[in-house]
């Protein structure tokens, strides 16, 4: 089946630094990818929709200047958490859409901001 | 915001028993999907049921959908310890076909 990878799988950084998370579709092209955030014991919350070659669409309450999304190719979307703070610590998951009904999810990236 | 709620929030059963999880949603749907998430991992797609279907089976999984009540259930039969995970229902909404997830059920199967 289709595979989506994320890198890094976990990252620890100091408050105020920026962190980039990559999401790759390994064996298919994805014009649309999605970024989710999941806090412990909670559900996934959609942050933004990433469209190849155009600006991302952010959900209400998600700061576009803080969570920079770049979808420069059909197989790669990146999420950069700028000036990270402890409250940004979370599990970030991406998915890539393969059809109108189907998305494949990456394994997630655990971010811990000290 | 979340599309719906799932109950129970947590379920603990013995190996071999059946596990039933319920999901309610708010808006009209074309389909409803169930996903599984092992602790600290990504999501695995389990099954998709379309709005014109009432029941669907896949191995030990049985999903029902009642569009009049805006609810779905996931039944796992003859559970195994390896079924221990969180289970989420999800519906597609919006023009971008975004998945919106329910609150999830944490299933623990005791050996």
gemmi code that builds the backbone of each chain (N, CA, C; Angstrom):
import gemmi

chains = {
    "A": [
        ("UNK", (0.817, -1.201, 0.000), (0.000, 0.000, 0.000), (0.843, 1.239, 0.000)),
        ("UNK", (0.197, 2.386, -0.155), (0.902, 3.662, -0.186), (1.555, 3.947, 1.156)),
        ("UNK", (2.730, 4.547, 1.096), (3.491, 4.817, 2.311), (3.773, 6.301, 2.423)),
        ("UNK", (3.570, 6.803, 3.633), (3.890, 8.190, 3.938), (4.890, 8.188, 5.086)),
        ("UNK", (5.964, 8.925, 4.905), (6.972, 8.984, 5.963), (7.036, 10.372, 6.565)),
        ("UNK", (7.495, 10.452, 7.784), (7.710, 11.729, 8.456), (9.094, 11.716, 9.073)),
        ("UNK", (9.706, 12.900, 9.029), (11.033, 13.026, 9.614), (11.177, 14.393, 10.260)),
        ("UNK", (11.673, 14.486, 11.464), (12.116, 13.378, 12.314), (10.925, 12.711, 13.008)),
        ("UNK", (11.179, 11.579, 13.640), (10.112, 10.905, 14.376), (9.904, 11.572, 15.734)),
        ("UNK", (10.966, 12.110, 16.274), (10.836, 12.880, 17.500), (11.938, 13.931, 17.563)),
        ("UNK", (11.605, 15.043, 18.172), (12.586, 16.130, 18.274), (12.378, 16.865, 19.583)),
        ("UNK", (13.504, 17.192, 20.198), (13.504, 18.005, 21.417), (14.251, 19.289, 21.098)),
        ("UNK", (13.646, 20.403, 21.408), (14.321, 21.672, 21.109), (14.115, 22.653, 22.247)),
        ("UNK", (14.904, 23.685, 22.214), (14.792, 24.734, 23.222), (13.737, 25.741, 22.798)),
        ("UNK", (13.125, 26.346, 23.778), (12.124, 27.363, 23.512), (12.726, 28.493, 22.678)),
        ("UNK", (11.998, 28.920, 21.658), (12.467, 30.005, 20.805), (13.094, 29.551, 19.509)),
        ("UNK", (13.411, 28.292, 19.399), (13.994, 27.782, 18.154), (12.891, 27.344, 17.200)),
        ("UNK", (13.273, 27.134, 15.953), (12.319, 26.673, 14.934), (12.608, 25.217, 14.596)),
        ("UNK", (11.557, 24.512, 14.304), (11.673, 23.082, 14.005), (10.945, 22.781, 12.706)),
        ("UNK", (11.612, 22.054, 11.820), (10.989, 21.680, 10.548), (10.682, 20.197, 10.551)),
        ("UNK", (9.448, 19.868, 10.161), (9.011, 18.471, 10.054), (8.685, 18.196, 8.596)),
        ("UNK", (9.214, 17.092, 8.081), (8.972, 16.730, 6.681), (7.955, 15.597, 6.579)),
        ("UNK", (7.138, 15.689, 5.577), (6.154, 14.650, 5.278), (6.335, 14.269, 3.813)),
        ("UNK", (6.627, 12.999, 3.561), (6.875, 12.543, 2.198), (5.951, 11.394, 1.812)),
        ("UNK", (5.427, 11.479, 0.610), (4.720, 10.332, 0.045), (5.760, 9.567, -0.756)),
        ("UNK", (5.978, 8.300, -0.386), (7.127, 7.574, -0.910), (6.888, 6.923, -2.268)),
        ("UNK", (5.683, 6.509, -2.551), (5.466, 5.783, -3.799), (4.261, 6.291, -4.563)),
        ("UNK", (3.863, 7.533, -4.282), (2.769, 8.128, -5.044), (2.892, 9.639, -4.937)),
        ("UNK", (2.220, 10.317, -5.817), (2.226, 11.777, -5.787), (0.964, 12.276, -5.112)),
        ("UNK", (1.121, 13.321, -4.330), (-0.006, 13.859, -3.579), (-0.080, 15.363, -3.761)),
        ("UNK", (-1.104, 15.812, -4.454), (-1.264, 17.253, -4.613), (-1.774, 17.886, -3.328)),
        ("UNK", (-2.388, 17.077, -2.496), (-2.935, 17.598, -1.242), (-2.430, 16.764, -0.075)),
        ("UNK", (-1.901, 17.450, 0.913), (-1.500, 16.817, 2.166), (-2.139, 17.592, 3.308)),
        ("UNK", (-2.269, 16.943, 4.433), (-2.901, 17.558, 5.605), (-1.969, 17.446, 6.810)),
        ("UNK", (-2.043, 18.452, 7.660), (-1.271, 18.434, 8.900), (-2.238, 18.461, 10.084)),
        ("UNK", (-1.989, 17.539, 11.013), (-2.817, 17.423, 12.208), (-1.933, 17.570, 13.449)),
        ("UNK", (-2.580, 17.959, 14.538), (-1.905, 18.004, 15.834), (-2.728, 17.182, 16.811)),
        ("UNK", (-2.038, 16.452, 17.647), (-2.732, 15.597, 18.609), (-2.081, 15.741, 19.975)),
        ("UNK", (-2.863, 16.211, 20.945), (-2.381, 16.287, 22.312), (-2.670, 14.959, 23.007)),
        ("UNK", (-1.950, 14.677, 24.104), (-2.096, 13.371, 24.768), (-3.545, 13.028, 25.079)),
        ("UNK", (-3.896, 11.801, 24.744), (-5.226, 11.243, 25.012), (-6.344, 12.050, 24.352)),
        ("UNK", (-6.012, 12.767, 23.313), (-7.041, 13.505, 22.579), (-7.081, 13.068, 21.117)),
        ("UNK", (-8.034, 13.573, 20.404), (-8.183, 13.220, 19.001), (-7.276, 14.084, 18.128)),
        ("UNK", (-7.256, 13.785, 16.854), (-6.487, 14.581, 15.896), (-7.280, 15.830, 15.539)),
        ("UNK", (-6.583, 16.958, 15.526), (-7.208, 18.212, 15.120), (-6.504, 18.700, 13.860)),
        ("UNK", (-7.271, 18.945, 12.824), (-6.699, 19.422, 11.575), (-6.150, 20.832, 11.767)),
        ("UNK", (-4.892, 21.013, 11.336), (-4.273, 22.339, 11.422), (-4.394, 23.075, 10.088)),
        ("UNK", (-4.058, 22.350, 9.007), (-4.023, 23.026, 7.717), (-4.044, 22.010, 6.595)),
        ("UNK", (-4.480, 22.498, 5.450), (-4.460, 21.719, 4.211), (-3.356, 22.284, 3.341)),
        ("UNK", (-2.451, 21.398, 2.921), (-1.286, 21.805, 2.146), (-1.497, 21.422, 0.686)),
        ("UNK", (-1.442, 22.398, -0.205), (-1.668, 22.162, -1.629), (-0.389, 22.445, -2.414)),
        ("UNK", (0.006, 21.489, -3.226), (1.236, 21.629, -3.994), (1.147, 22.848, -4.900)),
        ("UNK", (2.147, 23.697, -4.789), (2.243, 24.858, -5.651), (1.393, 26.039, -5.248)),
        ("UNK", (0.703, 25.962, -4.149), (-0.105, 27.104, -3.709), (-0.047, 27.224, -2.189)),
        ("UNK", (-0.651, 28.277, -1.691), (-0.618, 28.507, -0.251), (-1.469, 27.494, 0.493)),
        ("UNK", (-1.037, 27.219, 1.707), (-1.803, 26.301, 2.540), (-3.063, 26.992, 3.058)),
        ("UNK", (-4.050, 26.191, 3.363), (-5.290, 26.694, 3.961), (-5.297, 26.295, 5.424)),
        ("UNK", (-5.356, 27.281, 6.299), (-5.256, 27.035, 7.731), (-6.639, 26.980, 8.372)),
        ("UNK", (-6.764, 26.130, 9.367), (-8.013, 26.064, 10.119), (-8.092, 27.250, 11.079)),
        ("UNK", (-9.307, 27.537, 11.472), (-9.520, 28.662, 12.372), (-8.747, 28.440, 13.669)),
        ("UNK", (-8.064, 29.485, 14.099), (-7.318, 29.408, 15.346), (-5.883, 28.951, 15.185)),
        ("UNK", (-5.482, 28.557, 13.987), (-4.102, 28.133, 13.743), (-3.343, 29.299, 13.115)),
        ("UNK", (-2.256, 29.703, 13.774), (-1.506, 30.871, 13.307), (-0.629, 30.505, 12.118)),
        ("UNK", (-0.903, 31.088, 10.983), (-0.135, 30.759, 9.781), (1.308, 31.233, 9.855)),
        ("UNK", (1.558, 32.278, 10.618), (2.933, 32.770, 10.741), (3.754, 31.917, 11.692)),
        ("UNK", (3.067, 31.164, 12.524), (3.783, 30.321, 13.476), (4.011, 28.926, 12.896)),
        ("UNK", (3.058, 28.463, 12.146), (3.144, 27.119, 11.557), (3.226, 27.295, 10.037)),
        ("UNK", (4.469, 27.346, 9.562), (4.708, 27.593, 8.137), (4.655, 26.277, 7.371)),
        ("UNK", (3.867, 26.256, 6.323), (3.713, 25.047, 5.526), (4.177, 25.328, 4.110)),
        ("UNK", (5.000, 24.416, 3.613), (5.505, 24.521, 2.249), (5.283, 23.187, 1.548)),
        ("UNK", (4.636, 23.222, 0.412), (4.360, 21.997, -0.358), (4.958, 22.197, -1.733)),
        ("UNK", (6.289, 22.119, -1.773), (7.016, 22.520, -2.973), (7.025, 21.468, -4.066)),
        ("UNK", (6.740, 20.222, -3.717), (6.730, 19.176, -4.742), (5.559, 18.248, -4.484)),
        ("UNK", (5.322, 17.354, -5.415), (4.179, 16.450, -5.302), (4.406, 15.332, -4.283)),
        ("UNK", (5.605, 15.270, -3.709), (5.873, 14.215, -2.743), (6.365, 14.747, -1.399)),
        ("UNK", (6.404, 16.055, -1.228), (6.959, 16.592, 0.002), (6.193, 17.810, 0.483)),
        ("UNK", (5.796, 17.758, 1.741), (5.247, 18.928, 2.426), (6.026, 19.102, 3.719)),
        ("UNK", (6.328, 20.330, 4.073), (7.041, 20.574, 5.330), (6.229, 21.505, 6.221)),
        ("UNK", (6.326, 21.236, 7.507), (5.705, 22.079, 8.535), (6.827, 22.616, 9.408)),
        ("UNK", (6.946, 23.925, 9.471), (7.955, 24.541, 10.331), (7.263, 25.239, 11.486)),
        ("UNK", (7.596, 24.804, 12.688), (7.084, 25.455, 13.889), (8.098, 26.540, 14.251)),
        ("UNK", (7.713, 27.778, 14.072), (8.649, 28.879, 14.312), (8.565, 29.348, 15.753)),
        ("UNK", (9.717, 29.721, 16.292), (9.805, 30.213, 17.664), (8.964, 29.329, 18.593)),
        ("UNK", (9.344, 28.080, 18.638), (8.548, 27.111, 19.383), (8.558, 27.405, 20.879)),
        ("UNK", (7.422, 27.144, 21.508), (7.282, 27.299, 22.951), (6.763, 26.003, 23.549)),
        ("UNK", (6.903, 25.832, 24.859), (6.464, 24.560, 25.475), (5.031, 24.171, 25.124)),
        ("UNK", (4.152, 25.137, 24.949), (2.760, 24.790, 24.621), (2.605, 24.222, 23.213)),
        ("UNK", (3.676, 24.327, 22.392), (3.645, 23.727, 21.054), (4.017, 22.250, 21.098)),
        ("UNK", (4.458, 21.785, 22.259), (4.793, 20.366, 22.394), (3.550, 19.537, 22.089)),
        ("UNK", (3.694, 18.618, 21.165), (2.534, 17.838, 20.726), (3.007, 16.743, 19.776)),
        ("UNK", (2.056, 15.977, 19.308), (2.303, 14.957, 18.288), (1.752, 15.497, 16.984)),
        ("UNK", (2.609, 15.652, 15.988), (2.190, 16.212, 14.702), (2.141, 15.078, 13.676)),
        ("UNK", (1.003, 14.970, 13.006), (0.803, 13.895, 12.031), (0.417, 14.501, 10.693)),
        ("UNK", (1.008, 13.990, 9.639), (0.604, 14.429, 8.309), (-0.126, 13.289, 7.606)),
        ("UNK", (-0.876, 13.654, 6.598), (-1.490, 12.648, 5.745), (-1.428, 13.138, 4.313)),
        ("UNK", (-1.471, 12.205, 3.395), (-1.457, 12.532, 1.972), (-2.700, 11.941, 1.334)),
        ("UNK", (-3.361, 12.760, 0.545), (-4.592, 12.283, -0.076), (-4.280, 11.532, -1.361)),
        ("UNK", (-4.810, 10.333, -1.460), (-4.584, 9.553, -2.676), (-5.826, 9.509, -3.557)),
        ("UNK", (-6.973, 9.778, -2.986), (-8.220, 9.821, -3.755), (-9.183, 10.717, -2.991)),
        ("UNK", (-10.364, 10.905, -3.562), (-11.357, 11.729, -2.880), (-11.689, 11.186, -1.499)),
        ("UNK", (-11.600, 9.887, -1.339), (-12.029, 9.268, -0.084), (-10.891, 8.799, 0.800)),
        ("UNK", (-9.696, 8.713, 0.283), (-8.629, 8.007, 0.986), (-7.434, 8.903, 1.260)),
        ("UNK", (-6.974, 8.831, 2.512), (-5.736, 9.496, 2.895), (-4.850, 8.452, 3.571)),
        ("UNK", (-3.558, 8.591, 3.372), (-2.618, 7.751, 4.090), (-1.840, 8.622, 5.068)),
        ("UNK", (-1.676, 8.091, 6.273), (-1.079, 8.872, 7.348), (0.379, 8.519, 7.571)),
        ("UNK", (1.146, 9.551, 7.929), (2.505, 9.332, 8.354), (2.536, 8.802, 9.777)),
        ("UNK", (3.699, 8.383, 10.242), (3.823, 7.805, 11.588), (3.841, 8.839, 12.696)),
        ("UNK", (3.896, 10.111, 12.340), (3.858, 11.154, 13.358), (5.229, 11.600, 13.818)),
        ("UNK", (5.268, 12.826, 14.321), (6.481, 13.418, 14.886), (6.149, 13.956, 16.267)),
        ("UNK", (6.892, 13.500, 17.252), (6.654, 14.000, 18.602), (7.606, 15.158, 18.865)),
        ("UNK", (7.042, 16.298, 19.152), (7.824, 17.507, 19.423), (7.749, 17.839, 20.908)),
        ("UNK", (8.916, 18.001, 21.496), (8.989, 18.439, 22.887), (9.815, 19.715, 22.940)),
        ("UNK", (9.217, 20.763, 23.419), (9.889, 22.058, 23.519), (10.179, 22.327, 24.989)),
        ("UNK", (11.454, 22.499, 25.274), (11.853, 22.703, 26.677), (11.860, 24.175, 27.050)),
    ],
    "B": [
        ("UNK", (-12.779, 21.858, 14.606), (-13.594, 21.270, 15.658), (-13.886, 19.824, 15.287)),
        ("UNK", (-14.221, 19.016, 16.288), (-14.474, 17.620, 16.021), (-15.857, 17.452, 15.438)),
        ("UNK", (-15.976, 16.448, 14.585), (-17.254, 16.168, 13.959), (-18.199, 15.522, 14.950)),
        ("UNK", (-17.662, 14.650, 15.791), (-18.578, 13.934, 16.647), (-17.920, 13.358, 17.866)),
        ("UNK", (-18.727, 12.596, 18.552), (-18.285, 11.997, 19.794), (-18.272, 10.489, 19.660)),
        ("UNK", (-17.387, 9.874, 20.424), (-17.359, 8.424, 20.468), (-17.572, 7.971, 21.896)),
        ("UNK", (-18.200, 6.836, 22.015), (-18.315, 6.263, 23.345), (-18.180, 4.748, 23.236)),
        ("UNK", (-17.646, 4.099, 24.238), (-17.127, 4.778, 25.431), (-15.789, 5.455, 25.150)),
        ("UNK", (-15.349, 6.315, 26.049), (-14.028, 6.920, 25.904), (-12.946, 5.877, 26.107)),
        ("UNK", (-13.210, 4.935, 27.004), (-12.257, 3.873, 27.263), (-13.020, 2.583, 27.485)),
        ("UNK", (-12.434, 1.490, 27.037), (-13.065, 0.184, 27.121), (-11.981, -0.842, 27.420)),
        ("UNK", (-12.218, -1.637, 28.454), (-11.268, -2.668, 28.826), (-11.985, -4.011, 28.843)),
        ("UNK", (-11.472, -4.967, 28.078), (-12.120, -6.265, 27.980), (-11.075, -7.373, 28.052)),
        ("UNK", (-11.550, -8.586, 28.213), (-10.667, -9.742, 28.212), (-10.493, -10.261, 26.787)),
        ("UNK", (-9.339, -10.842, 26.542), (-9.070, -11.441, 25.241), (-10.173, -12.456, 24.912)),
        ("UNK", (-10.624, -12.429, 23.670), (-11.673, -13.335, 23.245), (-13.058, -12.713, 23.262)),
        ("UNK", (-13.223, -11.662, 24.048), (-14.522, -10.981, 24.093), (-14.662, -10.070, 22.879)),
        ("UNK", (-15.899, -9.620, 22.662), (-16.164, -8.660, 21.589), (-16.097, -7.232, 22.132)),
        ("UNK", (-15.667, -6.319, 21.293), (-15.593, -4.910, 21.680), (-16.456, -4.095, 20.732)),
        ("UNK", (-17.306, -3.264, 21.285), (-18.169, -2.397, 20.475), (-17.912, -0.943, 20.820)),
        ("UNK", (-17.659, -0.164, 19.788), (-17.432, 1.270, 19.945), (-18.444, 2.010, 19.089)),
        ("UNK", (-18.931, 3.114, 19.607), (-19.966, 3.879, 18.919), (-19.472, 5.273, 18.563)),
        ("UNK", (-19.991, 5.788, 17.477), (-19.594, 7.099, 16.990), (-20.837, 7.847, 16.547)),
        ("UNK", (-20.954, 9.098, 16.953), (-22.040, 9.945, 16.454), (-21.424, 11.136, 15.731)),
        ("UNK", (-22.120, 11.589, 14.709), (-21.605, 12.707, 13.933), (-22.710, 13.719, 13.715)),
        ("UNK", (-22.324, 14.890, 13.197), (-23.276, 15.999, 13.187), (-23.822, 16.332, 11.815)),
        ("UNK", (-22.986, 16.260, 10.800), (-23.428, 16.718, 9.479), (-23.719, 15.541, 8.554)),
        ("UNK", (-24.322, 15.843, 7.423), (-24.549, 14.799, 6.421), (-23.208, 14.332, 5.872)),
        ("UNK", (-23.128, 13.072, 5.545), (-21.866, 12.494, 5.100), (-22.033, 11.717, 3.808)),
        ("UNK", (-20.932, 11.538, 3.098), (-20.889, 10.604, 1.974), (-20.381, 9.251, 2.440)),
        ("UNK", (-19.469, 9.289, 3.388), (-18.976, 8.043, 3.956), (-18.439, 8.295, 5.353)),
        ("UNK", (-18.226, 7.217, 6.074), (-17.641, 7.289, 7.407), (-16.526, 6.254, 7.459)),
        ("UNK", (-15.423, 6.650, 8.075), (-14.265, 5.760, 8.112), (-13.855, 5.487, 9.558)),
        ("UNK", (-13.278, 4.331, 9.769), (-12.724, 3.995, 11.086), (-11.219, 3.806, 10.946)),
        ("UNK", (-10.505, 4.355, 11.935), (-9.061, 4.266, 11.968), (-8.618, 3.702, 13.316)),
        ("UNK", (-7.434, 3.141, 13.302), (-6.818, 2.630, 14.511), (-5.496, 3.357, 14.716)),
        ("UNK", (-5.168, 3.639, 15.975), (-3.900, 4.278, 16.283), (-3.277, 3.581, 17.482)),
        ("UNK", (-2.138, 2.969, 17.242), (-1.375, 2.442, 18.358), (-0.695, 3.613, 19.070)),
        ("UNK", (-0.394, 3.430, 20.326), (0.135, 4.509, 21.155), (1.357, 5.145, 20.516)),
        ("UNK", (1.297, 6.457, 20.309), (2.443, 7.183, 19.775), (2.744, 6.910, 18.317)),
        ("UNK", (1.773, 6.385, 17.593), (1.999, 6.056, 16.193), (1.000, 6.794, 15.297)),
        ("UNK", (1.172, 6.604, 14.003), (0.237, 7.181, 13.051), (-1.043, 6.373, 12.975)),
        ("UNK", (-1.917, 6.756, 12.069), (-3.221, 6.115, 11.940), (-3.225, 5.077, 10.831)),
        ("UNK", (-3.942, 4.026, 11.072), (-4.123, 2.972, 10.083), (-5.590, 2.911, 9.722)),
        ("UNK", (-5.872, 2.959, 8.435), (-7.251, 2.907, 7.964), (-7.777, 1.487, 8.113)),
        ("UNK", (-8.950, 1.364, 8.720), (-9.536, 0.043, 8.937), (-10.621, -0.273, 7.921)),
        ("UNK", (-11.577, 0.633, 7.818), (-12.738, 0.312, 6.993), (-13.489, 1.591, 6.651)),
        ("UNK", (-14.105, 1.609, 5.493), (-14.916, 2.729, 5.040), (-16.303, 2.213, 4.735)),
        ("UNK", (-17.301, 2.929, 5.211), (-18.688, 2.565, 4.912), (-19.366, 3.772, 4.287)),
        ("UNK", (-20.048, 3.549, 3.178), (-20.680, 4.649, 2.463), (-22.075, 4.922, 3.008)),
        ("UNK", (-22.583, 6.079, 2.711), (-23.863, 6.493, 3.297), (-25.027, 5.629, 2.850)),
        ("UNK", (-24.879, 4.934, 1.719), (-25.964, 4.066, 1.259), (-25.798, 2.614, 1.726)),
        ("UNK", (-24.812, 2.398, 2.578), (-24.585, 1.074, 3.147), (-25.009, 1.067, 4.611)),
        ("UNK", (-25.486, -0.067, 5.069), (-25.924, -0.163, 6.465), (-24.944, -0.982, 7.296)),
        ("UNK", (-24.241, -1.884, 6.639), (-23.328, -2.749, 7.372), (-22.205, -3.180, 6.445)),
        ("UNK", (-21.019, -3.341, 7.055), (-19.891, -3.782, 6.263), (-18.964, -4.625, 7.142)),
        ("UNK", (-18.370, -5.642, 6.526), (-17.503, -6.533, 7.287), (-16.111, -6.523, 6.682)),
        ("UNK", (-15.115, -6.706, 7.555), (-13.741, -6.901, 7.097), (-13.029, -7.721, 8.157)),
        ("UNK", (-12.849, -8.997, 7.876), (-12.217, -9.870, 8.857), (-13.010, -9.916, 10.147)),
        ("UNK", (-12.385, -9.559, 11.247), (-13.062, -9.560, 12.547), (-13.776, -8.234, 12.835)),
        ("UNK", (-13.776, -7.351, 11.875), (-14.423, -6.046, 12.047), (-15.806, -6.038, 11.399)),
        ("UNK", (-16.729, -5.429, 12.112), (-18.067, -5.220, 11.562), (-18.464, -3.780, 11.872)),
        ("UNK", (-18.824, -3.055, 10.831), (-19.221, -1.653, 10.987), (-20.667, -1.503, 10.559)),
        ("UNK", (-21.421, -0.750, 11.340), (-22.792, -0.404, 10.958), (-22.907, 1.099, 10.846)),
        ("UNK", (-23.862, 1.520, 10.055), (-24.105, 2.943, 9.866), (-25.601, 3.192, 9.862)),
        ("UNK", (-26.028, 4.129, 10.675), (-27.437, 4.544, 10.714), (-27.475, 6.042, 10.428)),
        ("UNK", (-27.743, 6.380, 9.179), (-27.712, 7.793, 8.797), (-28.882, 8.574, 9.394)),
        ("UNK", (-29.955, 7.893, 9.728), (-31.089, 8.604, 10.333), (-30.744, 9.063, 11.743)),
        ("UNK", (-29.908, 8.290, 12.413), (-29.481, 8.656, 13.764), (-28.099, 9.310, 13.757)),
        ("UNK", (-27.498, 9.411, 12.599), (-26.144, 9.953, 12.470), (-25.198, 9.232, 13.436)),
        ("UNK", (-25.176, 7.928, 13.310), (-24.321, 7.160, 14.211), (-23.753, 5.937, 13.497)),
        ("UNK", (-22.637, 5.474, 14.007), (-21.980, 4.290, 13.474), (-21.415, 3.501, 14.635)),
        ("UNK", (-21.241, 2.209, 14.411), (-20.603, 1.403, 15.440), (-19.554, 0.509, 14.798)),
        ("UNK", (-18.516, 0.236, 15.571), (-17.456, -0.670, 15.156), (-17.426, -1.822, 16.140)),
        ("UNK", (-17.567, -3.025, 15.625), (-17.512, -4.220, 16.455), (-16.260, -5.006, 16.089)),
        ("UNK", (-15.460, -5.310, 17.090), (-14.306, -6.185, 16.906), (-14.630, -7.489, 17.611)),
        ("UNK", (-14.682, -8.555, 16.857), (-15.034, -9.845, 17.447), (-13.770, -10.604, 17.856)),
        ("UNK", (-13.937, -11.478, 18.841), (-12.838, -12.337, 19.296), (-11.555, -11.527, 19.468)),
        ("UNK", (-11.632, -10.533, 20.329), (-10.529, -9.580, 20.461), (-9.240, -10.261, 20.916)),
        ("UNK", (-8.149, -9.618, 20.540), (-6.810, -10.091, 20.884), (-6.060, -8.973, 21.596)),
        ("UNK", (-5.038, -9.328, 22.344), (-4.248, -8.308, 23.041), (-3.684, -7.294, 22.046)),
        ("UNK", (-3.373, -7.761, 20.834), (-2.807, -6.876, 19.814), (-3.817, -5.857, 19.294)),
        ("UNK", (-5.088, -6.023, 19.628), (-6.097, -5.041, 19.223), (-6.070, -3.812, 20.126)),
        ("UNK", (-5.310, -3.862, 21.196), (-5.191, -2.717, 22.100), (-4.689, -1.510, 21.334)),
        ("UNK", (-5.495, -0.448, 21.317), (-5.178, 0.755, 20.536), (-6.296, 1.758, 20.761)),
        ("UNK", (-6.138, 2.931, 20.158), (-7.232, 3.905, 20.110), (-7.911, 3.788, 18.762)),
        ("UNK", (-9.222, 3.890, 18.777), (-10.006, 3.772, 17.554), (-10.790, 5.060, 17.341)),
        ("UNK", (-10.703, 5.566, 16.120), (-11.347, 6.825, 15.782), (-12.266, 6.642, 14.591)),
        ("UNK", (-13.435, 7.264, 14.653), (-14.238, 7.395, 13.447), (-13.896, 8.739, 12.817)),
        ("UNK", (-14.134, 8.830, 11.526), (-13.820, 10.077, 10.825), (-14.754, 10.238, 9.645)),
        ("UNK", (-15.120, 11.476, 9.369), (-15.953, 11.770, 8.212), (-15.262, 12.808, 7.355)),
        ("UNK", (-15.558, 12.805, 6.074), (-15.003, 13.780, 5.141), (-15.934, 14.972, 5.045)),
        ("UNK", (-15.374, 16.150, 5.230), (-16.193, 17.355, 5.121), (-15.479, 18.386, 4.274)),
        ("UNK", (-16.226, 19.357, 3.812), (-15.623, 20.497, 3.134), (-15.246, 20.205, 1.694)),
        ("UNK", (-15.004, 21.264, 0.964), (-14.650, 21.129, -0.446), (-13.279, 20.498, -0.615)),
        ("UNK", (-12.417, 20.661, 0.395), (-11.088, 20.065, 0.327), (-11.096, 18.618, 0.798)),
        ("UNK", (-12.276, 18.116, 1.121), (-12.420, 16.733, 1.556), (-11.513, 16.459, 2.755)),
        ("UNK", (-11.684, 17.250, 3.772), (-10.882, 17.091, 4.976), (-11.519, 16.058, 5.891)),
        ("UNK", (-10.674, 15.256, 6.524), (-11.156, 14.293, 7.502), (-11.341, 14.983, 8.846)),
        ("UNK", (-12.470, 14.748, 9.437), (-12.723, 15.251, 10.794), (-12.956, 14.056, 11.687)),
        ("UNK", (-12.224, 14.000, 12.791), (-12.201, 12.828, 13.638), (-13.095, 12.964, 14.850)),
        ("UNK", (-13.610, 11.823, 15.279), (-14.321, 11.764, 16.542), (-13.329, 11.781, 17.684)),
        ("UNK", (-13.860, 11.728, 18.886), (-13.033, 11.877, 20.077), (-12.230, 10.614, 20.400)),
        ("UNK", (-12.606, 9.494, 19.836), (-11.811, 8.282, 19.996), (-12.202, 7.417, 21.182)),
        ("UNK", (-11.938, 6.125, 21.045), (-12.134, 5.149, 22.121), (-10.822, 4.436, 22.353)),
        ("UNK", (-10.367, 4.438, 23.598), (-9.142, 3.721, 23.948), (-9.544, 2.308, 24.361)),
        ("UNK", (-9.167, 1.334, 23.562), (-9.494, -0.057, 23.819), (-8.283, -0.770, 24.415)),
        ("UNK", (-8.514, -1.441, 25.527), (-7.477, -2.273, 26.136), (-7.990, -3.696, 26.195)),
        ("UNK", (-7.251, -4.609, 25.579), (-7.616, -6.022, 25.601), (-6.620, -6.744, 26.498)),
        ("UNK", (-7.125, -7.287, 27.575), (-6.273, -7.924, 28.568), (-6.045, -9.385, 28.204)),
        ("UNK", (-4.794, -9.825, 28.245), (-4.509, -11.223, 27.868), (-4.976, -12.205, 28.940)),
    ],
}
model = gemmi.Model(1)
for chain_id, residues in chains.items():
    chain = gemmi.Chain(chain_id)
    for i, (resn, *xyz) in enumerate(residues, 1):
        res = gemmi.Residue()
        res.name, res.seqid = resn, gemmi.SeqId(i, " ")
        for name, pos in zip(("N", "CA", "C"), xyz):
            atom = gemmi.Atom()
            atom.name, atom.element = name, gemmi.Element(name[0])
            atom.pos, atom.b_iso = gemmi.Position(*pos), 0.0
            res.add_atom(atom)
        chain.add_residue(res)
    model.add_chain(chain)
structure = gemmi.Structure()
structure.add_model(model)
structure.setup_entities()
